Amino acid sequence: PNRSLVGVILIDIDHFKAYNDTFGHPEGDVCLQKVAASLASTVKKFGKEGIVSRIGGEEFLIFLYGYKKEMFYNIAETVRTDVENLRLKHATGPNDVVTISLGLNIERAKPETNLQVLYDKADKLLYKAKESGRNRVCCNLSAVGKNGVKK
C-alpha cells in the first residue's frame, strides 16, 4: 500500500468581494489570474507533484503528495507569502495588499482516502483561518504524529 502523505490546501482570497466592488470585475479577473499564476509558480518551485486548480469564485485548491509533513506547511506558508509579496493593491487588505487565507489538511494516503473527506477537513481549517484574522495558514499538522501517523 502507498504510505505517502497527501495534502489538500484550500485557499480563499481575503475580502475579494470588496476588491471587486472597489476595482471592478475586469480588475478582479486580473487579480484572480495573478494569484493563480503565483500559486502554480510556488508549487512548481518545490519540485514534487502538485495540482493547482480554481474551484470557483475566489477559491483555489492545491493537492500535494509525497512530501514530509513539515513540507506541506512550508509550501502553504510560502504560497501565502508569495501572494502577499505580489503587492496587488487592495482597498481593505492588511497593508492595502491582496492576501489569502489557507486551510491545510494532511493525511496518510490509504485505499479508502477520498478527496471529498480531504476537502471537507481542509474547508473547516480554511474557515478557522478566516475566523482568526485571515492572511494565515491553519492546518492539522499537530494531528499528524511522528512519520505522519495519526495520533
N, CA and C atoms as an extended XYZ file, in Angstrom:
453
Properties=species:S:1:pos:R:3:atomname:S:1:resname:S:1:resid:I:1 pbc="F F F"
N         0.828       -1.199        0.000 N   PRO     1
C         0.000        0.000        0.000 CA  PRO     1
C         0.870        1.260        0.000 C   PRO     1
N         0.341        2.334       -0.618 N   ASN     2
C         1.037        3.613       -0.654 CA  ASN     2
C         0.989        4.249        0.728 C   ASN     2
N         2.177        4.482        1.302 N   ARG     3
C         2.245        5.034        2.653 CA  ARG     3
C         2.524        6.539        2.627 C   ARG     3
N         2.383        7.159        1.479 N   SER     4
C         2.675        8.586        1.348 CA  SER     4
C         1.625        9.448        2.024 C   SER     4
N         2.046       10.649        2.366 N   LEU     5
C         1.115       11.644        2.866 CA  LEU     5
C         0.510       12.401        1.695 C   LEU     5
N        -0.730       12.803        1.852 N   VAL     6
C        -1.382       13.666        0.878 CA  VAL     6
C        -1.866       14.911        1.614 C   VAL     6
N        -1.931       15.989        0.887 N   GLY     7
C        -2.397       17.229        1.487 CA  GLY     7
C        -3.308       17.982        0.545 C   GLY     7
N        -4.322       18.576        1.129 N   VAL     8
C        -5.201       19.466        0.383 CA  VAL     8
C        -5.120       20.834        1.054 C   VAL     8
N        -4.808       21.835        0.231 N   ILE     9
C        -4.798       23.216        0.706 CA  ILE     9
C        -5.963       23.927        0.022 C   ILE     9
N        -6.881       24.444        0.815 N   LEU    10
C        -7.960       25.280        0.281 CA  LEU    10
C        -7.566       26.726        0.520 C   LEU    10
N        -7.756       27.551       -0.491 N   ILE    11
C        -7.296       28.933       -0.462 CA  ILE    11
C        -8.445       29.850       -0.844 C   ILE    11
N        -8.577       30.920       -0.099 N   ASP    12
C        -9.595       31.921       -0.387 CA  ASP    12
C        -8.912       33.287       -0.399 C   ASP    12
N        -9.172       34.083       -1.446 N   ILE    13
C        -8.624       35.445       -1.475 CA  ILE    13
C        -9.417       36.275       -0.468 C   ILE    13
N        -8.710       36.910        0.447 N   ASP    14
C        -9.357       37.668        1.515 CA  ASP    14
C       -10.088       38.894        0.968 C   ASP    14
N       -11.330       39.062        1.419 N   HIS    15
C       -12.156       40.227        1.085 CA  HIS    15
C       -12.232       40.478       -0.425 C   HIS    15
N       -12.423       39.408       -1.186 N   PHE    16
C       -12.422       39.555       -2.642 CA  PHE    16
C       -13.658       40.312       -3.149 C   PHE    16
N       -14.788       40.159       -2.470 N   LYS    17
C       -15.982       40.912       -2.882 CA  LYS    17
C       -15.690       42.408       -2.798 C   LYS    17
N       -15.046       42.830       -1.721 N   ALA    18
C       -14.679       44.246       -1.566 CA  ALA    18
C       -13.699       44.669       -2.665 C   ALA    18
N       -12.811       43.743       -3.052 N   TYR    19
C       -11.871       44.041       -4.142 CA  TYR    19
C       -12.644       44.328       -5.428 C   TYR    19
N       -13.574       43.434       -5.776 N   ASN    20
C       -14.392       43.620       -6.978 CA  ASN    20
C       -15.226       44.895       -6.900 C   ASN    20
N       -15.793       45.166       -5.718 N   ASP    21
C       -16.617       46.359       -5.544 CA  ASP    21
C       -15.788       47.633       -5.724 C   ASP    21
N       -14.528       47.602       -5.306 N   THR    22
C       -13.652       48.773       -5.393 CA  THR    22
C       -13.064       48.961       -6.781 C   THR    22
N       -12.552       47.876       -7.358 N   PHE    23
C       -11.785       47.985       -8.602 CA  PHE    23
C       -12.543       47.512       -9.840 C   PHE    23
N       -13.670       46.838       -9.644 N   GLY    24
C       -14.459       46.340      -10.764 CA  GLY    24
C       -14.094       44.916      -11.145 C   GLY    24
N       -15.013       44.253      -11.835 N   HIS    25
C       -14.829       42.841      -12.183 CA  HIS    25
C       -13.687       42.584      -13.159 C   HIS    25
N       -13.443       43.448      -14.149 N   PRO    26
C       -12.288       43.191      -15.023 CA  PRO    26
C       -10.966       43.158      -14.240 C   PRO    26
N       -10.798       44.067      -13.289 N   GLU    27
C        -9.589       44.054      -12.453 CA  GLU    27
C        -9.605       42.838      -11.522 C   GLU    27
N       -10.795       42.442      -11.076 N   GLY    28
C       -10.924       41.239      -10.258 CA  GLY    28
C       -10.444       40.016      -11.013 C   GLY    28
N       -10.779       39.946      -12.300 N   ASP    29
C       -10.314       38.831      -13.138 CA  ASP    29
C        -8.793       38.836      -13.258 C   ASP    29
N        -8.206       40.018      -13.411 N   VAL    30
C        -6.733       40.133      -13.486 CA  VAL    30
C        -6.115       39.670      -12.166 C   VAL    30
N        -6.725       40.069      -11.059 N   CYS    31
C        -6.238       39.651       -9.734 CA  CYS    31
C        -6.279       38.123       -9.610 C   CYS    31
N        -7.396       37.518      -10.020 N   LEU    32
C        -7.522       36.050       -9.967 CA  LEU    32
C        -6.429       35.381      -10.796 C   LEU    32
N        -6.157       35.915      -11.982 N   GLN    33
C        -5.120       35.345      -12.852 CA  GLN    33
C        -3.742       35.454      -12.210 C   GLN    33
N        -3.457       36.587      -11.591 N   LYS    34
C        -2.142       36.789      -10.955 CA  LYS    34
C        -1.978       35.878       -9.737 C   LYS    34
N        -3.041       35.738       -8.953 N   VAL    35
C        -2.979       34.832       -7.792 CA  VAL    35
C        -2.800       33.395       -8.273 C   VAL    35
N        -3.557       32.977       -9.285 N   ALA    36
C        -3.447       31.609       -9.810 CA  ALA    36
C        -2.039       31.338      -10.322 C   ALA    36
N        -1.461       32.295      -11.046 N   ALA    37
C        -0.096       32.128      -11.567 CA  ALA    37
C         0.902       32.015      -10.422 C   ALA    37
N         0.699       32.797       -9.373 N   SER    38
C         1.587       32.730       -8.204 CA  SER    38
C         1.493       31.368       -7.519 C   SER    38
N         0.268       30.849       -7.346 N   LEU    39
C         0.082       29.537       -6.706 CA  LEU    39
C         0.815       28.460       -7.499 C   LEU    39
N         0.608       28.454       -8.811 N   ALA    40
C         1.236       27.440       -9.666 CA  ALA    40
C         2.753       27.557       -9.628 C   ALA    40
N         3.254       28.773       -9.678 N   SER    41
C         4.699       29.006       -9.656 CA  SER    41
C         5.322       28.538       -8.341 C   SER    41
N         4.650       28.838       -7.243 N   THR    42
C         5.166       28.439       -5.925 CA  THR    42
C         5.199       26.927       -5.787 C   THR    42
N         4.117       26.260       -6.171 N   VAL    43
C         4.074       24.796       -6.065 CA  VAL    43
C         5.181       24.179       -6.925 C   VAL    43
N         5.381       24.722       -8.104 N   LYS    44
C         6.406       24.212       -9.018 CA  LYS    44
C         7.813       24.344       -8.417 C   LYS    44
N         8.048       25.407       -7.644 N   LYS    45
C         9.361       25.643       -7.014 CA  LYS    45
C         9.787       24.486       -6.122 C   LYS    45
N         8.801       23.807       -5.522 N   PHE    46
C         9.114       22.744       -4.575 CA  PHE    46
C         9.425       21.415       -5.258 C   PHE    46
N         9.167       21.325       -6.544 N   GLY    47
C         9.680       20.227       -7.358 CA  GLY    47
C         8.955       18.906       -7.379 C   GLY    47
N         8.061       18.657       -6.450 N   LYS    48
C         7.325       17.389       -6.490 CA  LYS    48
C         5.986       17.612       -7.152 C   LYS    48
N         5.201       16.579       -7.170 N   GLU    49
C         3.904       16.667       -7.834 CA  GLU    49
C         2.905       17.478       -7.024 C   GLU    49
N         2.152       18.274       -7.733 N   GLY    50
C         1.089       19.045       -7.117 CA  GLY    50
C         0.106       19.474       -8.177 C   GLY    50
N        -1.137       19.604       -7.796 N   ILE    51
C        -2.172       20.048       -8.718 CA  ILE    51
C        -2.778       21.316       -8.142 C   ILE    51
N        -2.820       22.360       -8.958 N   VAL    52
C        -3.397       23.632       -8.546 CA  VAL    52
C        -4.635       23.871       -9.397 C   VAL    52
N        -5.753       24.185       -8.765 N   SER    53
C        -6.955       24.450       -9.545 CA  SER    53
C        -7.812       25.514       -8.878 C   SER    53
N        -8.531       26.233       -9.707 N   ARG    54
C        -9.531       27.169       -9.201 CA  ARG    54
C       -10.813       26.370       -9.071 C   ARG    54
N       -11.458       26.485       -7.920 N   ILE    55
C       -12.660       25.680       -7.705 CA  ILE    55
C       -13.924       26.515       -7.688 C   ILE    55
N       -13.778       27.796       -7.991 N   GLY    56
C       -14.950       28.667       -8.074 CA  GLY    56
C       -14.714       29.981       -7.382 C   GLY    56
N       -15.284       31.039       -7.937 N   GLY    57
C       -15.155       32.351       -7.310 CA  GLY    57
C       -13.708       32.692       -7.049 C   GLY    57
N       -13.408       32.995       -5.802 N   GLU    58
C       -12.035       33.332       -5.404 CA  GLU    58
C       -11.389       32.207       -4.605 C   GLU    58
N       -11.867       30.981       -4.809 N   GLU    59
C       -11.326       29.820       -4.088 CA  GLU    59
C       -10.483       28.945       -5.002 C   GLU    59
N        -9.381       28.479       -4.432 N   PHE    60
C        -8.456       27.597       -5.133 CA  PHE    60
C        -8.184       26.381       -4.268 C   PHE    60
N        -7.754       25.303       -4.908 N   LEU    61
C        -7.373       24.075       -4.215 CA  LEU    61
C        -6.019       23.637       -4.741 C   LEU    61
N        -5.148       23.256       -3.811 N   ILE    62
C        -3.862       22.652       -4.180 CA  ILE    62
C        -3.836       21.261       -3.574 C   ILE    62
N        -3.577       20.264       -4.412 N   PHE    63
C        -3.444       18.878       -3.961 CA  PHE    63
C        -1.962       18.520       -4.062 C   PHE    63
N        -1.395       18.060       -2.949 N   LEU    64
C         0.035       17.722       -2.887 CA  LEU    64
C         0.212       16.315       -2.346 C   LEU    64
N         1.279       15.673       -2.764 N   TYR    65
C         1.595       14.367       -2.197 CA  TYR    65
C         3.092       14.103       -2.286 C   TYR    65
N         3.546       13.187       -1.433 N   GLY    66
C         4.928       12.742       -1.481 CA  GLY    66
C         5.905       13.576       -0.674 C   GLY    66
N         5.428       14.509        0.130 N   TYR    67
C         6.309       15.348        0.948 CA  TYR    67
C         6.324       14.844        2.384 C   TYR    67
N         7.343       15.225        3.125 N   LYS    68
C         7.343       15.025        4.578 CA  LYS    68
C         6.355       16.033        5.165 C   LYS    68
N         5.787       15.710        6.326 N   LYS    69
C         4.671       16.516        6.828 CA  LYS    69
C         5.005       17.997        7.006 C   LYS    69
N         6.209       18.321        7.469 N   GLU    70
C         6.558       19.724        7.675 CA  GLU    70
C         6.579       20.491        6.359 C   GLU    70
N         6.922       19.801        5.267 N   MET    71
C         6.997       20.475        3.974 CA  MET    71
C         5.622       20.946        3.492 C   MET    71
N         4.580       20.223        3.835 N   PHE    72
C         3.236       20.662        3.443 CA  PHE    72
C         2.974       22.056        4.017 C   PHE    72
N         3.309       22.224        5.301 N   TYR    73
C         3.102       23.536        5.927 CA  TYR    73
C         4.017       24.585        5.292 C   TYR    73
N         5.272       24.231        5.043 N   ASN    74
C         6.210       25.177        4.419 CA  ASN    74
C         5.693       25.643        3.059 C   ASN    74
N         5.147       24.707        2.291 N   ILE    75
C         4.605       25.062        0.975 CA  ILE    75
C         3.423       26.015        1.147 C   ILE    75
N         2.504       25.683        2.052 N   ALA    76
C         1.327       26.536        2.269 CA  ALA    76
C         1.747       27.936        2.710 C   ALA    76
N         2.682       28.027        3.616 N   GLU    77
C         3.138       29.333        4.097 CA  GLU    77
C         3.849       30.105        2.990 C   GLU    77
N         4.608       29.414        2.149 N   THR    78
C         5.275       30.072        1.024 CA  THR    78
C         4.247       30.557        0.004 C   THR    78
N         3.221       29.755       -0.237 N   VAL    79
C         2.126       30.174       -1.120 CA  VAL    79
C         1.520       31.475       -0.581 C   VAL    79
N         1.276       31.509        0.724 N   ARG    80
C         0.667       32.702        1.347 CA  ARG    80
C         1.564       33.928        1.183 C   ARG    80
N         2.830       33.794        1.531 N   THR    81
C         3.727       34.958        1.466 CA  THR    81
C         3.995       35.388        0.020 C   THR    81
N         4.062       34.426       -0.904 N   ASP    82
C         4.289       34.788       -2.307 CA  ASP    82
C         3.133       35.628       -2.851 C   ASP    82
N         1.897       35.298       -2.470 N   VAL    83
C         0.756       36.109       -2.919 CA  VAL    83
C         0.822       37.494       -2.276 C   VAL    83
N         1.110       37.543       -0.988 N   GLU    84
C         1.219       38.838       -0.310 CA  GLU    84
C         2.318       39.688       -0.953 C   GLU    84
N         3.420       39.047       -1.323 N   ASN    85
C         4.554       39.759       -1.926 CA  ASN    85
C         4.303       40.220       -3.359 C   ASN    85
N         3.181       39.784       -3.958 N   LEU    86
C         2.807       40.334       -5.257 CA  LEU    86
C         2.483       41.824       -5.125 C   LEU    86
N         2.099       42.225       -3.897 N   ARG    87
C         1.768       43.619       -3.599 CA  ARG    87
C         0.639       44.138       -4.488 C   ARG    87
N        -0.354       43.276       -4.749 N   LEU    88
C        -1.517       43.707       -5.522 CA  LEU    88
C        -2.353       44.647       -4.648 C   LEU    88
N        -2.619       45.812       -5.138 N   LYS    89
C        -3.334       46.836       -4.372 CA  LYS    89
C        -4.729       46.339       -3.982 C   LYS    89
N        -5.086       46.563       -2.710 N   HIS    90
C        -6.407       46.186       -2.192 CA  HIS    90
C        -6.838       47.264       -1.202 C   HIS    90
N        -8.024       47.747       -1.362 N   ALA    91
C        -8.502       48.841       -0.516 CA  ALA    91
C        -8.739       48.433        0.934 C   ALA    91
N        -9.008       47.142        1.187 N   THR    92
C        -9.369       46.736        2.551 CA  THR    92
C        -8.419       45.703        3.154 C   THR    92
N        -7.404       45.282        2.431 N   GLY    93
C        -6.499       44.259        2.947 CA  GLY    93
C        -5.483       44.839        3.920 C   GLY    93
N        -4.820       43.971        4.699 N   PRO    94
C        -3.759       44.461        5.563 CA  PRO    94
C        -2.665       45.072        4.690 C   PRO    94
N        -2.162       46.206        5.098 N   ASN    95
C        -1.156       46.934        4.315 CA  ASN    95
C        -1.673       47.258        2.913 C   ASN    95
N        -2.997       47.229        2.738 N   ASP    96
C        -3.633       47.563        1.458 CA  ASP    96
C        -3.174       46.683        0.301 C   ASP    96
N        -2.854       45.421        0.582 N   VAL    97
C        -2.495       44.476       -0.478 CA  VAL    97
C        -3.373       43.234       -0.380 C   VAL    97
N        -3.477       42.519       -1.498 N   VAL    98
C        -4.255       41.285       -1.556 CA  VAL    98
C        -3.546       40.210       -0.728 C   VAL    98
N        -4.316       39.527        0.111 N   THR    99
C        -3.798       38.405        0.908 CA  THR    99
C        -4.729       37.201        0.723 C   THR    99
N        -4.280       36.057        1.196 N   ILE   100
C        -5.082       34.840        1.124 CA  ILE   100
C        -5.110       34.144        2.477 C   ILE   100
N        -6.166       33.386        2.688 N   SER   101
C        -6.293       32.515        3.857 CA  SER   101
C        -6.252       31.083        3.356 C   SER   101
N        -5.620       30.203        4.151 N   LEU   102
C        -5.422       28.829        3.710 CA  LEU   102
C        -5.806       27.833        4.798 C   LEU   102
N        -6.475       26.762        4.393 N   GLY   103
C        -6.746       25.624        5.263 CA  GLY   103
C        -6.010       24.427        4.693 C   GLY   103
N        -5.142       23.838        5.492 N   LEU   104
C        -4.309       22.712        5.047 CA  LEU   104
C        -4.657       21.456        5.834 C   LEU   104
N        -5.093       20.427        5.114 N   ASN   105
C        -5.364       19.128        5.723 CA  ASN   105
C        -4.362       18.118        5.182 C   ASN   105
N        -3.652       17.451        6.083 N   ILE   106
C        -2.657       16.432        5.709 CA  ILE   106
C        -3.127       15.090        6.250 C   ILE   106
N        -3.045       14.064        5.419 N   GLU   107
C        -3.449       12.719        5.850 CA  GLU   107
C        -2.503       11.683        5.255 C   GLU   107
N        -2.446       10.535        5.908 N   ARG   108
C        -1.751        9.373        5.352 CA  ARG   108
C        -2.663        8.780        4.286 C   ARG   108
N        -2.141        8.604        3.085 N   ALA   109
C        -2.947        8.035        1.998 CA  ALA   109
C        -3.258        6.575        2.305 C   ALA   109
N        -4.540        6.243        2.216 N   LYS   110
C        -4.992        4.866        2.416 CA  LYS   110
C        -5.937        4.547        1.264 C   LYS   110
N        -6.190        3.274        1.022 N   PRO   111
C        -7.105        2.937       -0.088 CA  PRO   111
C        -8.452        3.638        0.014 C   PRO   111
N        -8.914        3.857        1.244 N   GLU   112
C       -10.239        4.476        1.411 CA  GLU   112
C       -10.187        6.011        1.418 C   GLU   112
N        -8.990        6.600        1.313 N   THR   113
C        -8.869        8.060        1.284 CA  THR   113
C        -9.632        8.605        0.090 C   THR   113
N       -10.475        9.611        0.365 N   ASN   114
C       -11.168       10.209       -0.776 CA  ASN   114
C       -11.091       11.725       -0.706 C   ASN   114
N       -11.105       12.326       -1.875 N   LEU   115
C       -10.898       13.761       -1.986 CA  LEU   115
C       -11.960       14.554       -1.232 C   LEU   115
N       -13.181       14.071       -1.196 N   GLN   116
C       -14.243       14.816       -0.505 CA  GLN   116
C       -13.943       14.956        0.983 C   GLN   116
N       -13.461       13.884        1.613 N   VAL   117
C       -13.119       13.930        3.045 CA  VAL   117
C       -11.939       14.878        3.256 C   VAL   117
N       -10.904       14.778        2.393 N   LEU   118
C        -9.751       15.681        2.490 CA  LEU   118
C       -10.205       17.134        2.342 C   LEU   118
N       -11.080       17.363        1.368 N   TYR   119
C       -11.606       18.704        1.094 CA  TYR   119
C       -12.391       19.241        2.292 C   TYR   119
N       -13.299       18.430        2.830 N   ASP   120
C       -14.148       18.879        3.937 CA  ASP   120
C       -13.320       19.295        5.149 C   ASP   120
N       -12.277       18.527        5.456 N   LYS   121
C       -11.418       18.867        6.597 CA  LYS   121
C       -10.623       20.144        6.309 C   LYS   121
N       -10.126       20.282        5.084 N   ALA   122
C        -9.395       21.496        4.704 CA  ALA   122
C       -10.328       22.712        4.759 C   ALA   122
N       -11.597       22.523        4.368 N   ASP   123
C       -12.564       23.609        4.387 CA  ASP   123
C       -12.799       24.112        5.809 C   ASP   123
N       -12.881       23.197        6.775 N   LYS   124
C       -13.044       23.598        8.178 CA  LYS   124
C       -11.830       24.401        8.644 C   LYS   124
N       -10.639       23.976        8.208 N   LEU   125
C        -9.411       24.685        8.580 CA  LEU   125
C        -9.341       26.054        7.904 C   LEU   125
N        -9.824       26.147        6.676 N   LEU   126
C        -9.881       27.439        5.989 CA  LEU   126
C       -10.813       28.391        6.745 C   LEU   126
N       -11.946       27.882        7.156 N   TYR   127
C       -12.901       28.692        7.917 CA  TYR   127
C       -12.241       29.212        9.198 C   TYR   127
N       -11.471       28.354        9.847 N   LYS   128
C       -10.755       28.735       11.070 CA  LYS   128
C        -9.737       29.848       10.766 C   LYS   128
N        -9.032       29.742        9.638 N   ALA   129
C        -8.052       30.764        9.248 CA  ALA   129
C        -8.753       32.113        9.037 C   ALA   129
N        -9.910       32.074        8.409 N   LYS   130
C       -10.647       33.310        8.145 CA  LYS   130
C       -11.205       33.891        9.443 C   LYS   130
N       -11.701       32.993       10.303 N   GLU   131
C       -12.282       33.407       11.574 CA  GLU   131
C       -11.232       34.021       12.502 C   GLU   131
N        -9.985       33.566       12.396 N   SER   132
C        -8.948       34.018       13.329 CA  SER   132
C        -8.100       35.170       12.763 C   SER   132
N        -8.612       35.843       11.739 N   GLY   133
C        -7.947       37.059       11.299 CA  GLY   133
C        -7.491       37.096        9.847 C   GLY   133
N        -7.619       36.007        9.111 N   ARG   134
C        -7.226       35.950        7.689 CA  ARG   134
C        -5.717       36.106        7.506 C   ARG   134
N        -5.293       35.977        6.236 N   ASN   135
C        -3.873       36.074        5.877 CA  ASN   135
C        -3.033       35.128        6.735 C   ASN   135
N        -3.476       33.876        6.814 N   ARG   136
C        -2.762       32.875        7.616 CA  ARG   136
C        -3.086       31.472        7.130 C   ARG   136
N        -2.262       30.526        7.596 N   VAL   137
C        -2.455       29.108        7.306 CA  VAL   137
C        -2.942       28.445        8.584 C   VAL   137
N        -4.049       27.741        8.524 N   CYS   138
C        -4.468       26.874        9.629 CA  CYS   138
C        -4.378       25.444        9.117 C   CYS   138
N        -3.751       24.574        9.916 N   CYS   139
C        -3.586       23.193        9.468 CA  CYS   139
C        -3.712       22.216       10.615 C   CYS   139
N        -3.750       20.940       10.249 N   ASN   140
C        -3.867       19.871       11.234 CA  ASN   140
C        -2.517       19.194       11.465 C   ASN   140
N        -1.438       19.946       11.320 N   LEU   141
C        -0.098       19.382       11.458 CA  LEU   141
C         0.080       18.637       12.787 C   LEU   141
N        -0.472       19.200       13.863 N   SER   142
C        -0.323       18.549       15.174 CA  SER   142
C        -1.115       17.248       15.265 C   SER   142
N        -2.126       17.084       14.403 N   ALA   143
C        -2.906       15.845       14.402 CA  ALA   143
C        -2.170       14.722       13.675 C   ALA   143
N        -1.131       15.085       12.938 N   VAL   144
C        -0.337       14.098       12.215 CA  VAL   144
C         0.926       13.900       13.015 C   VAL   144
N         1.045       12.732       13.641 N   GLY   145
C         2.170       12.476       14.549 CA  GLY   145
C         3.470       12.169       13.832 C   GLY   145
N         4.378       11.573       14.569 N   LYS   146
C         5.684       11.209       14.036 CA  LYS   146
C         5.535       10.377       12.761 C   LYS   146
N         6.301       10.689       11.756 N   ASN   147
C         6.267        9.997       10.457 CA  ASN   147
C         4.897       10.050        9.788 C   ASN   147
N         4.092       11.041       10.177 N   GLY   148
C         2.807       11.212        9.512 CA  GLY   148
C         1.720       10.280        9.982 C   GLY   148
N         1.955        9.514       11.062 N   VAL   149
C         0.952        8.599       11.568 CA  VAL   149
C        -0.031        9.399       12.429 C   VAL   149
N        -1.307        9.211       12.205 N   LYS   150
C        -2.307        9.949       13.003 CA  LYS   150
C        -2.197        9.559       14.457 C   LYS   150
N        -2.284       10.566       15.306 N   LYS   151
C        -2.272       10.339       16.760 CA  LYS   151
C        -3.624        9.846       17.213 C   LYS   151
